[in-house]
Amino acid sequence: MHILDIAQNSIAAGAELVEIDVIEDVANDKMIIRVTDDGRGMPADVVAQIRDPFVTSRTTRRVGLGIPLLAAAAERCGGGVDIASVPGGGTTVTAIFEYSHVDRAPLGNMAETLLALVVCNPNLDFVYNHVRGDNSFHFDTREIRLELGSIPLSDPEVVAFIRDFVAEGERRLDA
């Protein structure tokens, strides 16, 4: 859910491309989750305050819990969160967790997470890279669009393909 929330922040910031990297570095006991976008970015004073749940750009409610909850989860697991942002140049949120920490939540169902992002935002592009040890999986909607031509990503057969493709890619990481 943290990845979905941070990606939604990217979309709200006007991003056209959202890149999600998951690096499971078991040898160094680290799990790194990075979400990078090409959205509006934020000035340094906003980045400095973004961990405060009562600082938000939302107009529908007065709290923003995404970054504070991600930071709390990472810190609880011996890690932390870093946010780099340039006004007009996008934002990168990096969360680092101690991989073996007993309180580290499982990654979750990335096939469904990516599917939700793609189906709900068919005009945006998403790149997902997942590395576990020597194995890796790569998903890029730009590559799929090239193959599909005029067929939209929201076509039911394409949706089924994306779900299966990502699920199979995730399974192969265990090989």
N, C-alpha and C positions, 0 to 999 in steps of 0.2 A: 504494500500500500504506500510505503514511503516513495518508491520510484514513481508510481502513478501520480502521487500528489506533487512531486517536484516537476514532473513532466507537464502537469496541468499548469503549474506556475509559469513554465516556459511558454506554453500556448497562450496564456493570458498576457504574457509580455510581448506578444506579436511574433513569436518565432515561426519561421518557415521550415526549419530543420532542427530536430531534437536528436541528439546522440546519447545513447545510454550504454555505458560500459560497466560490466561486472567482471572483476578479476578476483578469482579465488586462488590466492597464493598460499597454499597449504604449507609449503616448505618454510615460509617466513611467518606463518600463523596470522595472515592478514586477509581480510575480504575488503575489497575496494569497490565502491559503487560511485560512479561518476555520471552526472547528467550535464550535458553541455548544449547550449542553444545559441541561436543567432538573433535573439530577440532584442528588445530595447536596452537591456542592461540596466544597471543601477549606479547612482553616484556613491562615492565612498561613505558618505554619512548614512545612507540608507543601509548599505551592507553592514556597517558597524552596529546598527540597531536591529537587524533582521532576526536575531535570536530571541528578541523580546516578543512574547505572544500578543502583546497589546499594541504592537506596531504592525500595521497592515495597510496595503493599498486598496483592500476590498471596500466596497461601499455597501455591501449587503449585510455585513456584520463587522464587529469591532475587534475581532481577534483573528490572528493568523497562526495556526498551530503547526503547519507542515514542517518548517525548518526547526522550530524548537523541539518537536517530537523526534525528528530524525537525529538532531544533535544529542538529545537525551539518550536515545537508543544506542548511538555510537559510543558515547562517553560511558554508559553503563557497561559496555563491552571492551573497555580499555582503549578506545579509539577517540575519534573526534570528527568534526565537520569543518571543511574549509570552503569559503565562498569567494570566488574571484569574478568580478564584474566590471565591465567598461561601458559607460553610457554610449548607446548606439552600437556597441560591439558584442553584446551577448553576455551570458553568465555561465559559469561552471560551478556546480555544487559537487564536492567530493566528500564522501563519507567513508571513514576507515573503521573497521571493526576487527577486534581480535578474533580470528577465525574459530578457534577452539573454545571460546568463552561460553560458559554454560548458559548465559543469558542472551546469546546472539540468536535472534529469531531466524527461522529458515527464510530463504530467499522468496519462496512463494512460487506461484504459477506464472512464469514469464510469458508463456504462450497466450494466456488469457489477458494478461496485462497489456502486452503489445497489441493484441487483437482489439481490445477496448480503445486504445489510443488511435489505432489506424482507422477503425470503423467510425469512431466519433469525430475524427478529424481527417476526412478523406483527401483534403487538398494540401495537407502538410506532409512532410517527409520525416521518416524515422529511421535511424540506424541503431542497431543493437549488436554489440560485440560482447561475447561471454567467453572468458578464458578460465579454464580449470586445469592447472598443471600444464601438460604438453598439448592438451586438446583445446580447440576453440570452435566457436560457432559465430557466424556473421549473418545478419539480416539487414537488408537495405531496401526501403520502398522505392527508391529511385531506380534500382536495378529491376525490380518487379514491374514498375511502370514502363520501362523500356521494352520488356518482353510482351506486355499486355497491349501496348498501343492504345487504342481508344476504349478498351474495357476498363471500367472504373474499379478501384480497390474495394468498393462496397458491393460489387457483384457477389451473390451468394456463393458461387463456385470459387471465387477468389478468396472470400472470407474463410471458407473451409480449407483451401490450400494453405493460407497463411497460418491458421491454427495448427494444422498438421505439420507443416514445415518447421515451425518454431518448436513445437513439442518434440518432434523427432531430433532436431538439432540439440535440444537440451538433453535428451536421452543419450545421445552419442557422446556427450561430455563425460559420461561415466565409464566409457569403454577403456 
